Amino acid sequence: MANLVITAASVLAGADASGSTGHAGEAITAGQAVYLSSTTKKWMLGDSNSATAEARQAKGIALNNAALDQPINVHRAGDLTLGAVLTPGVAYYLSDTPGAICPVADVGSGEYVCLLGLAKSMTVLAVDIQFPNVAL
């Protein structure tokens, strides 16, 4: 398996969604996992093996594309149509590729575990981010 291939135009928050808004600290595409930088107060791409501890803990998934300093909406919890083919019942995690999402089978040695959610269907991810701050 590999990182999910996400169609950005198909990323859509469900009726039970909760989220945040802000500004992008770099180019971000809808469907990428992000964290909020405590230094810049901008949304940045999460990365499970980043040297920066803060980047290893995703806080949500981008709902729209944004260039540096553009407004961004972030899905933090609830159902999310991800614009990718999911396997129902499989857990999806922050990848070691910045912003990417991968199935549990692709979380490798040295990566910090950041659960993004469980697939409810082939298209919907039930987002419930959990970060135990543990590396494999």
C-alpha positions in Angstrom: 0.0 0.0 0.0 1.0 3.6 -0.2 -0.1 7.1 0.7 -3.7 7.9 -0.3 -4.2 9.6 -3.7 -6.6 12.4 -2.9 -8.7 14.4 -5.4 -8.6 17.8 -3.8 -11.9 19.0 -5.4 -13.7 16.0 -3.8 -12.7 16.8 -0.2 -15.9 17.7 1.7 -16.8 18.0 5.4 -19.8 16.1 6.7 -22.7 17.5 8.6 -21.2 16.6 12.0 -17.8 18.3 11.2 -16.0 20.6 13.5 -13.1 22.7 12.3 -10.9 25.8 12.4 -9.8 28.6 10.1 -6.6 30.4 9.7 -3.8 31.1 7.2 -1.5 28.7 5.4 2.2 28.9 6.3 3.1 27.1 3.1 1.3 25.7 0.0 -1.4 23.3 1.2 -3.7 21.2 -0.9 -7.2 20.1 0.2 -6.9 16.6 1.8 -3.5 17.2 3.4 -2.9 16.7 7.1 -1.9 19.9 8.9 -0.8 21.3 12.2 -0.9 24.8 13.7 2.6 26.3 14.2 2.9 27.7 17.7 5.5 30.1 16.4 3.9 31.6 13.3 0.2 30.7 14.2 -0.2 29.4 10.6 -1.2 26.0 9.3 1.7 23.8 8.1 2.0 20.3 6.6 2.2 17.5 9.2 5.0 14.9 9.0 5.2 11.8 11.2 9.0 11.7 11.2 9.8 15.4 11.3 12.7 16.7 13.4 10.2 19.3 14.7 8.0 17.6 17.4 5.1 19.9 16.7 4.9 18.8 13.1 4.4 15.1 14.1 1.0 15.9 15.7 -1.5 16.7 13.0 -4.4 18.8 14.2 -6.7 18.4 11.1 -7.1 18.0 7.4 -7.2 20.9 5.0 -10.6 21.5 3.3 -9.3 23.8 0.6 -6.2 24.6 -1.3 -4.2 27.6 0.0 -0.9 29.3 -0.9 1.3 30.9 1.6 -0.7 33.4 3.7 -4.0 32.5 2.1 -7.0 31.6 4.2 -7.5 27.9 5.0 -10.3 25.9 6.5 -9.3 22.8 8.5 -11.5 19.8 9.4 -10.7 18.8 12.9 -13.3 16.1 13.7 -16.3 14.3 12.3 -17.0 12.7 9.0 -14.9 13.8 6.0 -15.4 12.7 2.4 -11.7 12.5 1.6 -11.7 12.2 -2.2 -9.7 9.0 -2.1 -10.5 5.3 -2.1 -10.5 4.0 1.5 -10.8 0.5 2.9 -13.8 0.4 5.4 -12.6 -0.3 8.9 -9.0 0.6 8.3 -7.2 3.1 10.4 -5.5 6.0 8.6 -2.5 7.8 9.9 -0.2 10.8 9.3 2.5 9.7 6.8 6.2 10.5 6.7 5.6 12.4 3.5 4.6 15.9 4.5 0.8 16.3 4.5 0.1 12.8 3.3 -2.2 10.2 4.8 -1.5 6.5 4.8 -3.1 3.3 6.0 -1.9 1.7 9.3 0.1 -0.9 7.3 2.4 1.9 6.0 3.4 3.4 9.3 7.1 2.5 9.6 9.9 2.3 12.0 11.0 5.7 13.4 7.7 7.3 12.6 5.5 8.9 15.3 2.0 7.5 15.5 -0.7 10.0 14.7 -4.1 8.4 14.1 -6.2 10.6 11.8 -9.3 8.4 11.8 -11.1 5.2 10.7 -12.7 4.6 7.3 -16.5 4.4 7.6 -16.9 3.5 4.0 -14.9 3.6 0.7 -15.1 7.4 0.7 -15.7 8.7 4.2 -13.1 9.0 7.0 -14.4 9.4 10.6 -11.8 11.9 11.7 -10.8 11.5 15.4 -7.2 12.6 15.7 -5.2 10.8 18.4 -1.5 11.4 19.2 0.2 9.3 21.9 3.6 10.8 21.2 5.1 7.4 20.6 7.5 6.4 17.8 7.6 2.9 16.3 
